[in-house]
Amino acid sequence: MTYVIALPCVDVKDRACVDECPVDCIYEGSRSLYIQPDECVDCGACEPVCPVEAIYYEDDLPDQWAEFYKANVEFFDELGAPGGAAKMGVIDKDHAIIEALPPQSGADD
């Protein structure tokens, strides 16, 4: 089991979760953040600090965002488990599900 980052993060990428994560398993794509499921220790520290409520425990992911589980897992198909997001920096790609989304407007728009 792992935590999943869903639609509210797309084009927002607040990064409060990144700062809170004790194992550095939240990676940054072009438009969204992703939790590496093999590196995540399921501590839950990321969930309450997300200002847009985009992070869910896998079993609690709302049905309308179920495809984001696939996006979070498959994002790492080529990357594997790099062992820490900080050394990777921004990864200039996103999963196809995220890439296909129209631009998401923020609360300030």
C-alpha positions as CSV (number, residue, x, y, z in Angstrom):
1,M,0.0,0.0,0.0
2,T,1.1,3.6,-0.6
3,Y,-0.1,7.1,-0.8
4,V,-1.3,8.6,-4.1
5,I,-1.3,12.1,-5.4
6,A,-4.4,13.0,-7.3
7,L,-5.9,15.7,-9.6
8,P,-5.8,18.7,-7.2
9,C,-2.0,18.7,-7.4
10,V,-1.8,18.9,-11.2
11,D,-0.4,22.3,-12.2
12,V,-0.2,23.4,-8.5
13,K,2.7,21.4,-7.1
14,D,2.7,23.2,-3.7
15,R,5.6,21.0,-2.4
16,A,4.6,21.2,1.3
17,C,4.5,17.4,1.1
18,V,8.0,17.2,-0.2
19,D,9.3,19.2,2.7
20,E,7.4,17.0,5.2
21,C,8.4,13.6,3.7
22,P,11.0,11.9,6.0
23,V,12.2,9.5,3.3
24,D,12.3,11.9,0.3
25,C,10.0,9.7,-1.9
26,I,7.9,12.5,-3.5
27,Y,9.2,13.2,-7.0
28,E,8.4,16.2,-9.1
29,G,7.3,15.8,-12.7
30,S,6.5,18.7,-15.1
31,R,2.9,19.1,-14.0
32,S,2.4,17.0,-10.9
33,L,4.1,15.4,-7.9
34,Y,4.4,11.6,-7.6
35,I,5.0,9.3,-4.7
36,Q,7.4,6.4,-5.3
37,P,5.5,3.4,-4.0
38,D,8.6,1.3,-3.1
39,E,10.3,4.1,-1.2
40,C,7.2,5.3,0.6
41,V,7.0,4.1,4.2
42,D,3.3,4.9,4.6
43,C,4.0,7.3,7.5
44,G,1.2,9.7,6.3
45,A,3.1,12.8,7.0
46,C,2.4,14.2,3.6
47,E,-1.3,13.9,3.6
48,P,-2.3,16.6,6.3
49,V,0.1,19.2,5.0
50,C,-1.2,19.2,1.4
51,P,-3.1,22.5,1.0
52,V,-5.2,21.3,-1.9
53,E,-6.0,17.9,-0.4
54,A,-4.5,15.9,-3.3
55,I,-2.9,13.1,-1.3
56,Y,-4.8,10.0,-0.4
57,Y,-4.0,6.6,1.1
58,E,-4.4,4.1,-1.8
59,D,-7.6,2.6,-0.3
60,D,-9.2,6.0,0.3
61,L,-8.6,7.4,-3.2
62,P,-11.9,8.8,-4.5
63,D,-13.4,6.8,-7.4
64,Q,-13.3,9.7,-9.7
65,W,-9.5,9.8,-9.3
66,A,-8.8,6.1,-9.4
67,E,-6.6,6.4,-12.5
68,F,-4.1,8.5,-10.5
69,Y,-3.0,5.3,-8.7
70,K,-1.9,4.0,-12.1
71,A,-0.3,7.3,-12.9
72,N,1.7,7.3,-9.7
73,V,2.9,3.8,-10.0
74,E,3.7,3.8,-13.7
75,F,5.5,7.1,-13.5
76,F,8.3,5.1,-12.0
77,D,8.4,2.3,-14.6
78,E,11.5,3.7,-16.2
79,L,12.9,5.5,-13.2
80,G,12.7,2.6,-10.8
81,A,13.4,3.6,-7.2
82,P,16.1,6.3,-7.5
83,G,16.6,6.5,-3.7
84,G,15.6,10.1,-3.2
85,A,13.8,12.8,-5.0
86,A,16.2,15.7,-4.0
87,K,19.0,14.4,-6.1
88,M,16.7,14.0,-9.1
89,G,15.3,17.5,-9.2
90,V,12.4,18.1,-11.6
91,I,11.9,15.3,-13.9
92,D,10.9,16.7,-17.3
93,K,8.0,14.4,-18.0
94,D,4.6,13.3,-16.6
95,H,2.6,10.1,-16.9
96,A,0.4,10.1,-20.0
97,I,-2.8,10.5,-17.8
98,I,-1.4,13.7,-16.5
99,E,-0.1,14.9,-19.8
100,A,-3.5,14.4,-21.4
101,L,-5.3,16.7,-18.9
102,P,-6.2,20.2,-19.9
103,P,-4.4,22.9,-17.9
104,Q,-5.8,23.1,-14.3
105,S,-6.7,26.5,-13.1
106,G,-5.6,27.5,-9.6
107,A,-7.7,29.1,-6.9
108,D,-6.2,32.5,-7.8
109,D,-7.4,32.5,-11.4
